[in-house]
């Protein structure tokens, strides 16, 4: 958070307004996608593109690219979620004008406000660099505060998308890995998705890196805007409502069984503390079918029990969650897709980038209903997605009764700082506003004022 950082005033630069995807502020020269860069021109750049796929984002060299701005896209697209996990600021839906910014021009990208400032020079450049330096100093101070005075009302877990990030879990102050999106580990290596040994190798490496921490493996969530070119999946008219997530896994046992076998082997051979979470579940029969397959694999391998849960992201699942709590060990609210489906607002359509609202009153009421049902039946309910990693969003989710938040490691310090400021009375006030009025504009103003963020 940069509330104590004086407002940035740039008088001569060109301003491109978009929508913030992931938070942060960066000053660097721009580079366009597919540009051939001379070795002497290496170093941090802001990447400019029409749009990026999750695979494009996962392949970024973080020594070379420190932020990106797209003319199209949406703030909760999976490309943005990959960037969120990697900790790089993003602005999306900034319009065609950003594609005309000259290569190498100095720019400032503000992911908090969804703005790209182009053509920085002179006093504007100095002001932007000073603003960036102050923001970095404040971030380091929050991170250094670590477990200073004050408690948080929920458990904080981390999410990673590269196995190498697992070693950062303890330093970031996360208790466990609350979401390991397994499909992201194979972007650009789709041919290995059916290879049990590849899954086993990765799961073991991550489990060993985090020690006794629990790792929640989300089984493959392929589809939507996560295209896997090497798999040659049929094209669908509406892939977000198509054969994705658990629907695909149950149809493609050659994808599902290697994952299950690898997870149970890692638990058996190394004592890995794993949980299995199934995405895009619509009805209880799907979960029961998946759970039966998991238990058959467990018995075959003489492996220990692994807790089984589902992502609550399909409205049908949320509305029928009372059926699930009788069978699952845990629930996790997938806030990006849940918002998309509840509000009928595409997460990738740039024309709707300003309209998608994860704090819509209907979303808040759904979260409250799921959390309340889980609590009444002794089933923990966590939340993940961009809202969980946003300080204001995290506080609202905590007020609605979730028991844990899954946050990208680079954003944990900001989320923890916000949660520490919230006492029981404040959370009650925020919950009442979320359930009665809702809306990002109203709740952001309320929470920011109430908690002095």
C-alpha positions, 0 to 999 in steps of 0.5 A: 500500500502506498497511502503514505506516499505523496500523490504522484504528479506528472505534468508532461507525460502522456497518460494511458488509462487502463485497469489495474491487474496486479499492484505495484509501481515500476519505472523502466523503458518499454519493450514490445512483445516479440521485439528482438533485444540487443544484448547491450539493451538488457535489463528491466523493462515494462513489456507492452503487448496487445494481450498475453496468454498465461503461457506467455506470462509464465515464460517471462524472464523476471530479470528482463521484464518487471511489469507489463501493460496490455491494450486488451485483456481483463484484470482477473484473466489467468495471465494476470493471475500468473503475474500476480503469483510472480509479483510483477505489476500489471495494467490491462485494457489500456487501449490501442495507444500503448501499442504506439509507444516507441521502443525504449521510451521511459514509462511508469506503470502504476498497477494500483491505479491502472495507469501507464505514464509514457514519455517520462523525462526531466522533472517527471522522470525524477518524480516517478523514480522518487515515488518508486523509491518511496514505495519500495522503502515502504514495502521493505518496512512492511516486510521487515515488520514480519510477525510484529505486534498484532494478530490477523483474524485468518490463516495466511497461506501462499500460492506459487506457480514456479517450483523455485518459489517454494523456498520463499514460503517461510520467509514470506510468512505463509503457513502453507501453500494454499493453492498449487495450480498444477497446470501452470507448472507445465505451461510450455511443457504440455507433453509432460502432463500425462507423465506420472514421473514428471508430476512426482518429481515436481511434487516431491521437490516442492514438498521437500522445499517447504518441509512440514508445511501443507501443500494443496494441489489443485488438479489440472484446471485446463480450459477457459483462457488457459490454452494448452497448445500441445494437447490439441484440445477441441476448440469450444464456442465458450470455453469458460462454460465448456469442458474445463477443470474436473469436467476434463479430468473425469473425461481424460483419465490419462491426465487425471490418474498420473496426477493422483498417482504422483501425489499419493506416491509423494505422500507415501515415499516422503511423508509429503503433507498434501491435500487434493483440491478439484476445480470447476465442480458443479454437482456433488456427483462429480466430487464423489466420482473424483474422490472414488478414483483418488481412494482407489489409487490410494489403496493400490499404492498403499498410501496415506489418506489425503484430505480432499476438497473442492473449489467453490467457483461455480454458482451451482456449487455455492448454492448447493454447498450444503450437499458438499459439506457432508463429503469434503474435508475443505472448501476454497472459494475461487474468487475470480471465476466465482465473480465472473459467473455470478455477475455474468462478466467475462474476466478477459473482455477488455470492454468489461474490464471496468465492470467486473466487481469482485465486491458486488453485493451478490458475491459478498452474500455468496461468500458469507453463505458458503463460509457460514455453512462450512463453519456450521459443519466443521469444514474450513473455508478459504478464499483465493484469487486476486481479491484475497491478495488485495488488502481491502479485499482480504479484509472484506473476505475475513469479515465474511467468515472465511478461515484462510486466505491464499495470497501470492507471496509478494503480496503477503506483507500488505495483506497482513498489515491490513488484517492487523488493523481490523478488530472485531468491531471493525470487521462487523461494520465492514461485513454489514456494509458488504452484505447490505450495499457491497460494491468496490467503490463503496467498500474500498472507501469504507475500509481505507478510511476505517483502517487508515490504509 
